[in-house]
Amino acid sequence: MAYQHEYDRSLTSPDKFWMEQAQKLDWFEQPGSGLYKDEHKLYRWFPDGRMNTCHLALDYHVDQGRGDQVALIYDSPATGSKASYTYRELRNEVSRFAGVLKDIGVSAGDTVIIYMPMIPQTVIAMLACARIGAIHSVVFGGFAAHELAIRIDDAKPRVMLTASAGKELNRIIPYIPIVRKAREEAQHEVEACIV
């Protein structure tokens, strides 16, 4: 019954309801309004608020005393690898890689393509982009060079992140030749590629 009550409130007084929900988040700048229709008649949520999803995913939990709790578990049936990261460990790895991205010139609003297998470093890369305000575009590691080239031209990334290879259950997919061919085929020139 509580769910139905909250759902009904969200429909009858959406701005009030969502402003109450927003108070539960750790904003850098609290929003003054919930839902706003811009000049193009597009709706925007919390247009005058400022937050960072990486901060909410990691720093907030460390600050709340959960730094030693496990935040990420990696268990790969393809490689047999297992690893876990606490919020503190993950925050430190993300901060370090965010520094790497900033050092090569990536800043807020820049796009970064992530063409990597499903490994912890992929999560670290996504959160590092969010930390500095860059836009990450994850491209499935099984795509061939042509499909990757299309996504490069579409996203217009400043930087690409990749791995030397990805491993499926019965084969290894070498990523470097795919990335090289995709960069040659794409019209957009990527400034840097980190392996």
Disulfide bonds with the S-S distance in Angstrom:
none
